[in-house]
């Protein structure tokens, strides 16, 4: 939209686009419209123009254009008439005439002139002297000119060969000049409380939301210099109150033409400073929009707060007729389209209607047992918001929110209206909001003086409540629907995150991070190891990281909440009480009121007071119940005097059920993993024996996540003086079933070998033991041997290779050859005839034994194979046994990019030469 005084040349032709207004600048000088149709005494001070396509949606766009333009000019008194007339004339042009429409708004000292031009000049117009007949109210067209005659002060039609322009002028009503609002003279003790030096921060935001101006008061209030914040988005500093699925964000508020309300600014010290703000969107001479924000401390809101206190009758004649909507009369036009805005407008209008000092509105919960504070004016709303009071507060008519009530003096009935305790209000009138006989809320107005209200005021307020109850209920249901959609999305995301980990510590962190700040300002998670254990404080999180340690220290000094399995949130008052006492003691010590007259301790007062403020609000505990057992508690907290709304508690309860199951799954997984790993480790030798004159190195890798032992195994153990047994085998398959046969084979080999049996006898008896397992038996390939180091520096080996990949011998000259012949594998035939072979390792020789996971390593259609392994081994001449095993493993890993799918074991034995390599 373009408005303002714009001198210059003739305007360009409008170019309509997609049915939306095509804006153009109009000159303020001659030629804009026929001079004879204007009042010669009026001076055009601003203009705005737009063009609209001949489509139905252009009518709504034109109405919005005119409404925004006149509101921007400050002509709210004539907006409704101008919108009605514009709607009719643009409808005639774009719908009935089927042509595009050019719309021009002209502002002058005494009124507004609006012109609508179309390209269908043959339309008939009524004669000026003919009687006006609006016809049936169901007619879709033909009423534009009659309405002009009925509503406009001046109107007319201009013709050109190609255009017809219908114009009308609305005169501004007589408005008093001078004071806009004024209040009674008040004693000094009743004036709003403010600091000695009231500071008003002035912050300017550009169209992208970045800070462009930051005055000295802003530096003093928030601790940042202008250089530190210029160019940064205001959203980085603003702590905007957020509820899932509802509310307007700070970015949205900055785009509104005007906004006023409360939020927080995070100061340089890291804490959130509550502020009351007034935003006004302006544009500079180049047309660039920006937002000017005025901010004061929240308790000094009276400096900026501008409640509308309209007089009961705006004009002598009055514009209210029999057709006026009572809802619009009470709320005003346009009505807010969100629940919070509607409720706030309601309490402000109710206060003004009864000339009260404060007003409040409470909404009933679904079961109609409690009322929740949702809007107030003249009261500390930030402290009371979402506080809950019972519907039936006491016996009798005046103890129920279902009936109107008038209290002439609250000091005579203390606690009759809990919301007003300690506020200084003396008289109050409350009425119910009902829809079809069901209680949906309660509206009240209060005054500081006693005896201000009677039954007459109660009837007036009840009449207004009846007018707005349906709109409030409709808006509340809409908010609940949006909140539930947002809650469903939140729970789906939470379930995905919790299901994505089986680590206990990560699950605890996720629980806290999903809770803060979406549901609460801070949270703590207690866990219970077993039924006989006390709850343990496992995790603490606050939206301000600097407060986490203080809250953790505070909670560690408080007995944990009782692990009650009853579902739902229950209030836990201990943190707020202990924090308050600690802050009080610290403040007294800092003032020298304890520990002697000369004692003055100030260390720690800042952190202590900050912690007390952080946990001083409502704290609730939700049980974490999984598999019919309480495994912990989720504690949620708000800062000083804040309350949880019922929908948030219900969402937190759903989250706690999911989190409890995820936490218990992580516990079970950790326990079973520990058991599995302990059992698996028992299947491998704890350590390799040291053999004089022989180097030995083993590398073992089990396939599968979490497996430490699979179907491959190895062993090296002493048999008798100077003799050692060694084995490397591969059980068919992987995982726990293969590992069971692994344990049988390894322990059986040790027992049989130490009985003095030969290698073939040991394997034949092992074969029988495997076959005795029946259905649990598995094929087993095994290389078994006995080694005796010799006095000349060599080593004698007796080897039996039962179906296993052949061992390879690397000589000092680099040649590689098999060191045994293949024989039948174990676990297949009952009668085996095996024989052993003798191999002598000379000094410098290496014997390499591997499982088939090494030789069968694949990359596509390629396989490493026996030849590939032998080729790698030829490059290991002169290396130690450890270096040989490491080089073989690197070659296997580099052969393919995928992770190994089979277990692998490498056993390298080397007889050192006379000189160390």
C-alpha positions in Angstrom: 0.0 0.0 0.0 1.2 3.5 -0.9 -0.1 6.5 1.0 1.1 10.0 1.7 1.7 13.3 -0.1 3.4 12.5 -3.4 4.1 15.4 -5.7 5.2 14.8 -9.3 4.2 13.6 -12.7 1.1 11.9 -14.0 0.5 8.3 -12.7 1.4 5.3 -14.9 -1.4 3.0 -16.2 -2.4 0.4 -13.7 -1.3 -3.2 -14.5 -3.5 -5.7 -12.6 -1.8 -8.9 -11.6 -3.4 -12.2 -10.4 -6.5 -10.5 -8.9 -4.4 -8.7 -6.3 -4.2 -4.9 -6.0 -1.7 -3.3 -8.3 -0.4 -0.3 -6.4 0.6 3.0 -8.0 1.5 6.5 -6.9 -0.9 9.3 -7.8 0.3 12.9 -8.0 -1.1 15.4 -5.5 -1.4 18.1 -8.1 -3.7 18.6 -11.1 -5.3 16.0 -13.3 -6.0 13.3 -10.7 -9.7 13.8 -11.0 -12.2 16.3 -12.4 -11.9 19.5 -10.5 -15.7 20.2 -10.7 -16.5 17.2 -8.6 -14.3 18.2 -5.7 -14.9 20.6 -2.9 -12.8 23.6 -3.9 -12.0 24.4 -0.3 -10.6 20.9 0.5 -6.9 20.2 0.1 -5.7 16.7 -0.8 -3.1 15.6 1.7 -2.6 11.9 0.9 -3.7 9.4 -1.6 -3.5 5.6 -2.2 -4.4 3.7 -5.4 -4.7 0.1 -6.4 -6.1 -2.0 -9.4 -8.0 -5.3 -9.2 -8.5 -8.1 -11.7 -12.1 -9.0 -12.7 -12.2 -12.1 -10.4 -14.3 -12.7 -7.2 -11.5 -12.6 -4.7 -10.7 -9.0 -5.8 -13.7 -7.7 -3.8 -12.2 -9.0 -0.5 -8.8 -7.5 -1.5 -10.4 -4.2 -2.2 -12.1 -4.1 1.2 -8.8 -4.9 3.0 -7.1 -2.2 1.0 -9.6 0.5 2.0 -9.7 -0.7 5.6 -5.9 -0.7 6.0 -5.6 2.7 4.2 -8.2 4.5 6.4 -7.0 2.9 9.6 -3.5 4.0 8.7 -4.8 7.6 8.2 -6.5 7.4 11.6 -10.0 7.5 10.1 -11.4 4.6 12.0 -14.8 6.4 12.5 -15.7 6.1 8.8 -14.0 2.8 8.0 -17.1 0.6 8.1 -19.2 2.9 5.7 -16.3 3.2 3.3 -15.7 -0.6 3.2 -19.4 -1.2 2.6 -19.6 1.3 -0.3 -16.3 0.1 -1.8 -17.4 -3.5 -1.6 -20.6 -2.7 -3.6 -18.9 -0.6 -6.2 -16.0 -3.0 -6.8 -18.5 -5.9 -7.0 -20.4 -4.0 -9.7 -17.1 -3.6 -11.7 -15.3 -6.9 -11.4 -18.2 -9.3 -10.9 -21.3 -7.8 -12.7 -19.6 -5.6 -15.3 -16.7 -8.1 -15.8 -14.0 -5.5 -16.0 -11.0 -4.6 -13.9 -11.5 -1.9 -11.3 -9.2 1.0 -10.4 -9.5 2.2 -6.8 -8.3 5.6 -5.6 -8.5 6.9 -2.0 -8.0 10.6 -1.4 -7.5 12.2 2.1 -8.4 15.8 2.8 -8.8 17.9 5.9 -12.5 17.4 6.2 -13.0 13.8 4.9 -12.1 11.0 2.5 -13.0 10.6 -1.2 -13.0 7.2 -2.8 -13.2 6.6 -6.6 -13.9 3.3 -8.3 -13.4 3.3 -12.1 -14.4 0.4 -14.4 -14.4 -0.1 -18.2 -18.1 -0.4 -18.8 -19.5 3.1 -19.1 -23.0 2.1 -20.5 -24.4 1.1 -17.1 -27.6 2.9 -16.1 -27.6 5.0 -13.0 -30.6 6.1 -10.9 -31.9 9.6 -11.3 -31.0 11.9 -8.4 -34.6 12.7 -7.7 -36.0 9.2 -7.9 -36.9 7.4 -4.7 -34.3 5.0 -3.3 -35.4 1.4 -3.4 -32.8 -1.1 -2.1 -34.9 -4.0 -3.3 -34.6 -7.4 -1.8 -31.7 -8.0 0.6 -30.9 -11.1 -1.2 -30.0 -9.3 -4.4 -26.4 -9.7 -5.4 -25.9 -6.5 -7.3 -27.4 -3.1 -8.3 -27.2 -1.6 -4.8 -23.9 0.3 -5.0 -25.3 3.6 -6.2 -28.3 3.5 -3.9 -26.0 2.9 -1.0 -23.9 5.9 -2.1 -27.0 8.0 -2.0 -27.9 6.7 1.4 -24.5 6.8 3.2 -22.2 9.3 1.5 -22.2 13.0 2.1 -21.4 13.6 -1.6 -21.3 11.2 -4.5 -21.4 11.2 -8.3 -20.5 9.5 -11.6 -17.9 10.7 -14.2 -17.8 9.4 -17.7 -15.0 9.1 -20.3 -15.3 7.2 -23.7 -13.7 4.1 -22.1 -14.2 4.5 -18.3 -17.0 5.1 -15.8 -15.9 6.5 -12.4 -18.2 6.3 -9.4 -17.0 8.4 -6.5 -18.3 9.2 -3.0 -17.1 11.4 -0.1 -17.4 10.6 3.6 -17.1 13.6 5.9 -15.3 13.1 9.2 -17.5 13.4 12.3 -16.9 16.2 14.7 -14.3 15.0 17.3 -13.2 16.9 20.4 -9.7 18.4 20.1 -7.3 18.0 23.0 -7.4 15.4 25.7 -7.8 11.8 24.6 -8.1 10.2 28.0 -8.0 11.4 31.5 -8.3 9.9 34.9 -9.3 11.1 38.4 -6.9 12.7 40.7 -5.5 9.9 43.0 -3.6 10.0 46.3 0.1 9.4 45.9 -0.1 5.9 47.5 -2.5 4.7 44.8 -0.4 5.8 41.9 1.3 3.0 39.8 4.7 1.9 41.3 7.8 2.8 39.2 11.5 3.1 39.8 13.1 6.5 40.7 14.4 6.8 37.2 12.0 5.4 34.6 13.8 4.1 31.6 12.1 3.7 28.2 14.1 1.6 25.8 13.6 2.6 22.2 14.5 -0.1 19.7 14.0 0.1 15.9 13.7 -3.1 13.8 14.0 -3.2 10.0 11.8 -5.3 7.7 14.0 -8.4 8.3 13.6 -8.2 12.1 17.2 -7.0 12.7 18.0 -4.2 15.2 18.9 -0.9 13.6 18.7 1.5 16.6 19.3 1.0 20.3 19.1 3.9 22.7 20.9 4.6 26.0 18.0 3.4 28.2 18.1 0.1 26.3 21.8 -0.3 27.2 21.0 0.5 30.8 18.0 -1.9 31.0 19.5 -4.9 29.2 23.3 -4.5 29.5 24.1 -4.5 25.8 25.8 -1.7 24.0 24.4 -0.5 20.7 27.4 -2.0 18.9 26.8 -5.4 20.4 23.2 -5.7 19.2 23.0 -3.7 15.9 22.3 -6.0 13.0 21.2 -8.9 15.2 17.6 -10.2 15.1 15.5 -9.2 18.0 14.3 -12.8 18.2 17.8 -13.7 19.5 17.1 -11.6 22.6 13.4 -11.9 23.1 12.1 -14.6 25.4 8.6 -14.9 23.9 5.9 -16.9 25.8 5.3 -20.0 23.7 2.6 -22.6 23.9 2.7 -25.5 21.3 0.3 -25.0 18.5 -1.0 -21.6 19.6 0.0 -17.9 20.0 1.7 -15.3 17.9 5.5 -15.3 17.7 7.7 -12.3 18.1 8.4 -12.3 14.3 4.7 -12.1 13.6 4.1 -9.4 16.2 6.8 -7.2 14.6 4.9 -7.4 11.3 1.6 -6.1 12.8 0.8 -2.4 12.4 0.5 -2.1 16.2 1.1 -4.5 19.0 1.1 -4.0 22.8 1.8 -6.6 25.5 4.4 -8.4 27.7 7.3 -10.6 27.0 10.9 -10.9 28.1 14.4 -9.8 27.0 17.4 -11.9 27.8 20.0 -9.5 29.3 23.7 -9.6 29.1 23.8 -11.4 32.4 21.8 -14.3 30.9 18.6 -13.8 32.9 15.3 -12.9 31.3 14.0 -9.4 32.1 10.2 -9.1 32.0 9.2 -6.0 29.9 6.0 -4.4 28.7 6.3 -3.3 25.1 4.4 -1.1 22.6 5.2 -1.7 18.9 4.3 0.7 16.1 5.1 -0.1 12.4 6.1 2.9 10.4 7.7 3.7 7.1 10.3 6.2 6.1 10.2 8.8 3.3 11.5 6.1 0.9 8.7 3.8 1.8 10.9 1.4 3.7 8.9 -0.2 6.6 10.3 -0.6 10.1 9.0 -1.2 13.6 9.6 1.1 16.6 9.5 -0.8 19.9 9.1 1.1 23.2 10.0 -1.1 26.3 9.8 -0.6 30.0 10.1 -2.9 33.0 7.0 -5.0 33.3 6.0 -3.5 36.7 6.2 0.0 35.0 3.7 -0.9 32.3 1.4 2.0 33.3 3.9 4.2 31.4 3.1 2.6 28.1 -0.2 0.8 28.6 -3.1 2.4 26.7 -6.4 0.8 27.6 -9.3 2.1 25.6 -11.8 3.9 27.8 -14.4 5.0 25.3 -17.3 7.1 26.6 -20.7 5.3 26.8 -22.1 7.4 23.9 -19.8 8.5 21.1 -22.3 10.9 19.5 -25.6 12.5 20.3 -27.4 10.8 17.6 -25.6 7.5 18.1 -24.9 5.1 15.2 -26.3 2.1 17.1 -29.6 1.0 15.6 -31.8 -2.0 15.9 -29.5 -3.9 13.5 -26.3 -3.3 15.5 -24.7 -6.6 16.6 -24.5 -6.6 20.5 -21.2 -8.6 20.3 -19.6 -5.9 18.0 -21.1 -3.2 20.2 -19.4 -4.6 23.3 -16.1 -5.9 21.7 -15.7 -3.2 19.0 -14.8 -3.7 15.4 -12.8 -5.5 14.1 -13.1 -8.2 16.7 -9.8 -10.0 17.5 -9.4 -13.3 15.6 -7.5 -15.1 18.4 -8.6 -16.3 21.8 -6.0 -14.3 23.9 -6.8 -11.1 22.0 -10.6 -11.7 22.4 -10.3 -12.3 26.1 -8.0 -9.3 26.7 -10.4 -7.1 24.8 -13.3 -8.5 26.8 -11.8 -7.7 30.2 -10.7 -4.2 29.1 -14.2 -3.4 27.8 -15.9 -4.9 30.9 -13.6 -2.8 33.2 -14.5 0.3 31.1 -18.2 -0.4 31.0 -18.4 -0.6 34.9 -15.6 2.0 35.4 -13.6 -0.5 37.4 -10.0 -0.6 38.4 -9.4 -4.2 37.3 -11.2 -7.0 35.5 -10.5 -10.7 34.9 -11.8 -13.6 32.9 -11.5 -17.3 33.8 -12.2 -20.3 31.5 -13.6 -23.5 32.8 -11.9 -26.9 32.4 -13.6 -29.6 30.4 -15.0 -31.2 33.5 -16.3 -27.8 34.8 -14.6 -28.4 38.2 -11.9 -25.7 38.0 -11.5 -22.3 36.5 -8.3 -21.2 34.8 -7.2 -17.5 34.7 -6.7 -16.6 31.1 -6.9 -12.7 31.0 -6.8 -9.8 33.4 -6.3 -6.1 33.4 -5.3 -4.0 36.4 -3.9 -7.1 38.1 -0.5 -8.7 38.0 -1.5 -10.9 35.1 2.0 -12.5 34.5 1.8 -13.8 38.1 -1.8 -15.0 37.9 -2.0 -16.4 34.4 -3.2 -20.0 34.3 -3.8 -20.1 38.1 -6.7 -22.4 38.9 -9.5 -22.0 41.3 -12.5 -24.3 42.0 -15.8 -23.7 40.5 -17.6 -24.4 43.7 -15.6 -22.3 46.2 -17.9 -22.6 49.1 -21.5 -23.2 50.3 -24.3 -20.9 49.2 -25.1 -18.9 46.1 -22.1 -16.6 46.3 -19.6 -19.5 46.6 -20.3 -20.8 43.1 -19.1 -19.4 39.8 -22.3 -20.6 38.2 -24.3 -17.7 39.5 -23.8 -13.9 39.4 -22.3 -12.5 42.6 -21.8 -9.0 44.1 -19.4 -8.5 47.0 -19.6 -5.0 48.4 -16.5 -5.4 50.6 -14.0 -8.3 50.3 -12.5 -7.5 53.7 -15.7 -8.7 55.3 -15.4 -12.1 53.5 -11.7 -12.9 53.2 -10.9 -15.4 50.4 -14.3 -15.0 48.7 -12.4 -14.3 45.4 -9.0 -15.9 45.7 -7.7 -14.2 42.6 -8.0 -10.8 44.3 -6.2 -11.7 47.5 -3.5 -9.1 48.2 -4.4 -6.9 45.3 -6.1 -4.1 47.2 -9.5 -4.6 45.5 -12.5 -4.2 47.8 -15.7 -4.6 45.8 -16.3 -7.0 42.9 -19.0 -8.3 40.7 -18.7 -11.7 38.9 -21.0 -13.3 36.3 -20.9 -16.7 34.6 -20.3 -17.3 30.9 -22.7 -20.0 29.7 -23.3 -21.7 26.4 -26.4 -23.9 26.2 -26.6 -24.1 30.0 -23.0 -25.3 30.3 -20.5 -23.2 32.3 -17.6 -22.1 30.1 -16.1 -19.3 32.2 -16.5 -16.4 34.6 -16.1 -12.7 34.1 -15.4 -10.2 36.9 -14.9 -6.5 37.5 -13.3 -5.2 40.7 -12.7 -1.7 42.2 -10.5 -0.5 45.0 -13.3 1.3 46.8 -16.0 -0.7 48.7 -19.7 -0.6 47.8 -19.1 0.3 44.1 -21.4 -2.4 42.6 -25.0 -3.5 43.0 -27.3 -5.9 41.2 -27.8 -3.3 38.5 -24.1 -3.6 37.5 -24.4 -7.3 37.7 -27.3 -7.3 35.2 -25.3 -5.1 32.8 -22.2 -7.3 33.1 -24.3 -10.5 32.7 -25.9 -9.0 29.5 -22.5 -8.4 28.1 -21.3 -11.9 29.1 -24.3 -13.5 27.4 -23.4 -11.6 24.2 -19.7 -12.8 24.1 -20.0 -16.3 25.6 -20.6 -18.1 22.3 -17.7 -16.3 20.6 -15.4 -17.1 23.5 -16.4 -20.7 23.5 -15.9 -20.9 19.7 -12.4 -19.3 20.0 -11.5 -21.6 22.9 -12.5 -24.7 20.9 -10.4 -23.4 18.0 -7.4 -22.9 20.3 -7.8 -26.3 21.8 -8.0 -27.8 18.3 -4.8 -26.0 17.3 -3.1 -27.0 20.6 -4.1 -30.7 20.1 -2.7 -30.7 16.6 0.5 -29.1 17.9 0.5 -31.6 20.8 0.1 -34.6 18.4 3.0 -33.3 16.3 5.1 -32.8 19.4 4.3 -36.3 20.7 5.1 -37.9 17.3 8.5 -36.2 17.2 9.2 -37.1 20.8 8.3 -40.8 20.2 10.7 -40.8 17.2 13.5 -39.3 19.2 13.0 -41.6 22.2 12.8 -44.7 20.0 16.0 -43.8 18.3 18.3 -44.5 21.3 18.8 -47.3 23.8 21.3 -45.4 25.8 20.1 -44.5 29.3 22.0 -41.2 29.6 20.9 -40.0 26.2 17.3 -40.9 27.0 17.4 -38.8 30.1 18.9 -35.9 28.2 16.2 -36.2 25.5 13.4 -36.2 28.1 14.7 -32.9 29.5 15.4 -31.2 26.2 11.9 -32.0 24.9 10.4 -30.6 28.1 12.4 -27.3 28.3 11.3 -24.8 27.2 8.3 -26.1 25.3 6.4 -27.3 28.4 8.3 -25.9 31.4 11.0 -23.4 32.3 13.1 -26.1 34.1 12.8 -29.8 34.8 14.5 -32.5 36.8 14.4 -36.3 36.3 14.6 -38.7 39.2 15.3 -42.4 38.6 14.7 -45.5 40.8 17.0 -48.4 40.3 14.8 -51.0 42.0 12.0 -51.2 44.5 14.3 -51.0 47.5 16.2 -47.9 46.2 15.5 -44.3 46.9 14.9 -41.9 44.0 18.1 -40.5 42.6 18.4 -37.0 41.0 19.7 -38.0 37.5 19.3 -35.0 35.3 18.5 -31.2 35.7 17.9 -28.7 32.9 16.9 -25.0 32.8 16.4 -22.8 29.8 19.1 -20.6 31.3 22.2 -22.8 31.5 23.7 -20.6 34.2 21.0 -21.6 36.7 21.3 -25.4 36.2 24.0 -25.9 38.9 22.1 -23.8 41.4 18.9 -25.8 40.9 20.8 -29.1 41.1 22.4 -28.0 44.3 19.0 -26.9 45.7 17.2 -30.2 44.7 20.0 -32.3 46.1 19.3 -30.8 49.6 15.5 -31.6 49.4 14.1 -35.1 50.0 12.9 -36.3 46.6 9.2 -36.5 45.9 7.4 -39.7 46.9 7.2 -42.3 44.1 3.4 -42.4 43.9 2.2 -44.5 40.9 -1.1 -42.6 40.6 -1.2 -41.1 37.1 -1.4 -37.3 36.5 0.5 -34.3 37.8 0.6 -33.4 41.5 1.9 -30.2 42.9 5.2 -30.4 44.8 5.7 -27.3 47.0 9.1 -28.2 48.6 11.4 -26.6 46.0 9.7 -23.2 46.1 9.6 -23.2 49.9 13.2 -24.2 50.4 14.3 -21.7 47.7 12.4 -18.9 49.4 14.0 -19.8 52.8 17.5 -19.9 51.3 17.0 -16.6 49.6 15.7 -15.1 52.8 18.7 -16.4 54.8 21.2 -15.1 52.2 19.6 -11.7 52.1 19.7 -11.5 55.9 23.3 -12.4 56.0 24.1 -9.9 53.3 22.5 -7.2 55.5 24.5 -8.3 58.6 21.3 -9.4 60.4 22.9 -12.7 61.5 26.2 -14.0 62.7 27.1 -10.8 64.7 26.7 -7.1 64.2 29.9 -6.7 62.1 29.4 -9.6 59.9 28.6 -8.7 56.3 28.5 -11.5 53.8 27.5 -10.8 50.2 29.1 -13.8 48.4 26.5 -15.9 46.7 23.5 -13.7 47.1 23.1 -13.2 43.4 23.0 -16.9 42.4 20.9 -17.7 45.5 18.2 -15.2 44.6 18.3 -16.2 40.9 17.8 -19.8 41.9 14.9 -18.9 44.2 13.3 -16.9 41.4 13.8 -19.8 38.9 12.0 -22.4 41.1 9.7 -20.1 42.9 6.6 -20.8 40.8 4.5 -23.9 40.5 6.3 -27.2 40.5 4.6 -30.5 39.5 5.7 -34.1 39.6 4.6 -36.8 37.1 5.4 -40.5 37.8 7.4 -42.5 35.3 5.6 -45.8 35.3 6.7 -48.7 33.0 5.6 -52.3 33.3 3.5 -51.6 36.4 6.5 -50.2 38.3 7.5 -46.6 39.1 11.0 -46.2 37.7 11.3 -42.5 38.3 9.7 -39.1 38.4 9.6 -36.2 35.9 9.5 -32.8 37.7 8.5 -29.7 35.8 8.8 -26.1 37.2 7.9 -22.5 36.4 9.6 -19.3 37.6 8.2 -17.2 40.4 4.4 -17.3 40.8 3.7 -18.8 37.4 1.3 -21.7 36.8 0.9 -24.5 34.3 -2.2 -24.6 32.1 -4.2 -27.8 32.1 -3.5 -28.6 28.5 0.2 -28.4 29.1 -0.1 -30.8 32.1 -2.1 -33.3 29.9 0.6 -33.1 27.2 3.3 -33.6 29.8 1.5 -36.7 31.1 1.4 -38.2 27.6 5.1 -37.5 27.3 6.0 -39.0 30.6 4.3 -42.3 29.6 6.4 -42.5 26.5 9.5 -41.4 28.2 9.1 -44.0 31.0 8.8 -46.8 28.5 11.9 -45.5 26.6 13.9 -45.2 29.8 12.9 -48.7 31.0 13.8 -50.1 27.5 17.2 -48.4 27.8 17.7 -49.9 31.3 16.8 -53.4 30.1 19.0 -53.1 27.1 22.0 -52.0 29.2 21.5 -54.8 31.6 21.2 -57.5 28.9 24.1 -56.1 27.0 26.3 -56.2 30.1 25.3 -59.8 30.8 25.8 -60.8 27.1 29.2 -59.2 27.0 30.3 -60.8 30.2 29.3 -64.3 29.0 30.9 -63.7 25.6 34.2 -62.6 27.1 34.3 -65.9 29.1 34.4 -67.8 25.8 37.8 -66.3 24.8 41.1 -66.9 26.7 41.7 -64.1 29.2 45.3 -63.6 28.0 48.0 -65.3 25.9 50.8 -67.1 27.7 54.4 -66.0 27.1 56.4 -68.5 25.2 60.2 -68.3 25.3 61.6 -68.3 21.8 58.3 -67.7 20.0 56.4 -64.5 19.2 52.6 -64.8 19.2 50.0 -62.3 18.1 46.2 -62.6 17.8 43.6 -60.3 16.2 39.9 -61.2 16.7 36.8 -59.4 15.2 33.3 -60.7 15.8 30.6 -59.7 13.3 27.4 -58.0 14.4 26.6 -55.0 16.6 27.2 -55.7 20.3 28.9 -59.1 19.7 32.3 -59.7 21.3 32.4 -63.4 20.4 30.9 -65.2 17.4 31.5 -68.5 15.6 35.3 -68.0 15.2 37.6 -68.7 18.1 41.2 -69.2 19.0 43.2 -70.5 21.9 46.8 -70.8 23.1 47.5 -72.7 26.3 50.3 -74.7 28.0 50.0 -78.5 27.9 53.1 -79.7 29.8 56.6 -78.5 30.4 57.9 -76.9 27.2 54.8 -77.8 25.1 51.9 -75.5 24.1 48.6 -76.2 22.4 47.2 -73.8 19.9 43.9 -73.8 18.0 41.9 -71.7 15.6 38.4 -72.7 14.5 35.2 -71.6 12.8 31.7 -72.8 13.9 29.1 -72.7 11.2 27.0 -69.5 11.6 27.4 -66.4 13.8 26.0 -65.0 17.0 25.0 -66.6 20.3 24.2 -70.1 18.9 27.6 -70.4 17.2 29.2 -68.9 20.3 27.8 -71.8 22.4 29.6 -74.4 20.3 32.7 -72.1 20.5 32.7 -72.4 24.3 32.3 -76.2 24.1 35.2 -76.6 21.6 37.6 -74.3 23.4 37.1 -75.9 26.9 37.1 -79.4 25.5 40.4 -78.9 23.7 42.1 -77.7 26.9 40.8 -80.7 28.9 41.6 -83.3 26.3 45.0 -81.9 25.4 46.1 -81.9 29.1 45.2 -85.6 29.4 48.2 -86.3 27.2 46.2 -87.3 24.1 47.6 -86.8 20.6 46.2 -84.2 18.3 44.1 -86.7 16.2 42.6 -88.2 19.4 41.8 -84.8 20.8 39.8 -83.9 17.7 38.1 -87.3 17.4 36.7 -86.9 21.0 35.7 -83.3 20.3 33.8 -84.5 17.2 31.9 -87.0 19.3 31.0 -84.2 21.8 29.7 -82.0 19.1 27.5 -84.7 17.6 26.1 -85.4 21.1 24.6 -81.9 21.1 21.9 -83.2 18.6 19.9 -80.4 17.0 22.1 -77.8 18.6 25.2 -79.3 17.0 27.1 -77.2 14.4 29.7 -77.9 11.8 33.2 -77.0 13.0 36.4 -76.4 11.0 39.5 -76.5 13.3 43.2 -76.2 13.1 44.8 -77.7 16.1 48.5 -78.1 16.9 51.1 -78.6 19.5 54.3 -76.5 19.6 57.6 -77.2 21.3 60.4 -74.6 21.1 63.8 -76.3 20.4 67.3 -75.5 21.9 68.7 -74.6 18.5 66.1 -71.7 18.2 63.6 -73.5 16.0 60.2 -74.7 16.9 58.6 -78.1 16.2 54.9 -78.2 15.4 52.5 -81.1 15.1 49.4 -79.9 13.2 45.9 -81.3 12.4 43.8 -79.3 9.9 40.2 -80.5 10.1 38.4 -78.8 7.2 40.0 -75.4 8.1 41.8 -73.0 5.8 45.4 -74.3 5.6 48.1 -72.6 7.7 50.7 -70.7 5.7 54.4 -70.7 6.4 56.5 -67.7 5.5 60.2 -68.4 5.2 63.0 -65.9 5.5 63.6 -65.8 1.7 59.9 -64.6 1.2 58.5 -67.9 -0.1 55.0 -68.9 1.2 53.8 -72.5 1.3 50.9 -74.4 3.1 52.1 -76.0 6.3 49.5 -78.8 6.4 47.1 -80.9 4.3 43.3 -80.7 4.4 41.3 -83.3 6.4 37.5 -83.8 7.2 35.8 -81.1 9.3 34.2 -81.9 12.6 30.5 -82.4 13.5 29.5 -84.3 10.3 30.9 -87.9 10.4 30.9 -90.1 13.5 34.0 -92.1 12.6 36.9 -89.9 11.7 40.4 -90.9 10.7 42.7 -88.0 11.3 46.5 -87.8 11.3 48.9 -85.1 12.4 51.8 -83.5 10.4 55.1 -82.3 11.7 56.3 -78.8 10.7 59.6 -77.2 11.8 59.8 -73.4 12.0 63.3 -72.2 11.5 64.5 -68.9 13.0 62.8 -66.0 11.1 59.9 -68.2 9.9 56.3 -67.2 10.4 53.2 -69.5 10.7 49.9 -67.7 9.8 46.6 -69.2 10.7 43.3 -67.5 9.8 39.6 -68.3 9.6 37.5 -68.1 6.4 36.2 -64.6 7.3 39.7 -63.5 6.1 40.0 -65.5 2.9 36.3 -65.0 1.9 36.4 -61.2 2.2 34.4 -60.0 -0.9 34.0 -56.8 -2.9 31.4 -57.4 -5.5 32.4 -60.5 -7.5 36.0 -60.4 -6.2 37.2 -62.4 -3.3 40.6 -62.2 -1.5 41.0 -66.0 -1.4 44.0 -68.1 -0.5 46.2 -66.7 -3.3 45.4 -63.1 -2.2 46.3 -63.9 1.4 49.6 -65.6 0.3 50.4 -62.5 -1.8 50.0 -60.2 1.2 52.0 -62.6 3.4 55.0 -62.5 1.0 55.4 -58.7 1.9 55.8 -59.5 5.6 59.3 -60.9 5.5 61.3 -59.7 8.5 58.3 -58.3 10.4 57.4 -59.3 14.0 54.4 -61.4 14.6 52.4 -58.4 15.7 53.3 -56.5 12.5 52.4 -59.5 10.4 48.9 -59.8 11.9 48.3 -56.0 11.7 49.3 -55.9 8.0 47.0 -58.9 7.2 44.1 -57.2 8.9 44.7 -53.9 7.1 44.8 -55.7 3.8 41.5 -57.4 4.6 39.7 -54.2 5.6 40.9 -52.3 2.6 39.9 -55.1 0.2 36.2 -54.1 0.5 34.4 -50.9 1.6 31.5 -52.6 3.4 31.7 -53.7 7.0 32.7 -57.4 7.4 29.7 -59.8 7.6 31.7 -62.7 9.0 33.8 -63.3 12.1 37.5 -63.1 11.6 40.5 -64.4 13.6 44.2 -64.2 12.8 46.9 -66.1 14.7 50.5 -65.3 13.8 53.5 -67.2 15.3 57.1 -66.3 14.6 60.4 -67.8 15.6 62.8 -64.9 16.0 66.1 -65.1 14.1 69.6 -64.8 15.7 69.4 -61.0 15.3 66.3 -58.9 16.0 64.6 -57.6 12.9 
